[in-house]
Amino acid sequence: MTSDALPTQRDTARYLVDEKHAQYVMEVKQKQPTLHDALEAFDLEDFSPSEPNTRPGRTD
């Protein structure tokens, strides 16, 4: 699931993970300075894929 910054909230993320067992990508803007700063501190290597894409029909 991908989304823009509007639904980037803890409750939304928890619902997706806990209820739907989904993976997600959400945009974070500087309007959420604490979260934005925390994410800026990560090294991009910390976000490598956790598992290969094995969905049928996908080659990426």
C-alpha positions, 0 to 999 in steps of 0.5 A: 500500500502506498499513500500520500502524507494525509493518512500518515498516522500511527493508527493507520500504520497499526491497522495496516500491519496488525489487521491487514498484515500489509506492508506500506509506504507512506510519505512524511512531510516536515509538518510532522517534525519529530517523525521527519527528523527521526526518519532523516537520521536513518541510513538508507541501508536500514530500509533494504527489502526484507524479503524478495518479491514472490508475488505471481506475475511480478518480475521486479 
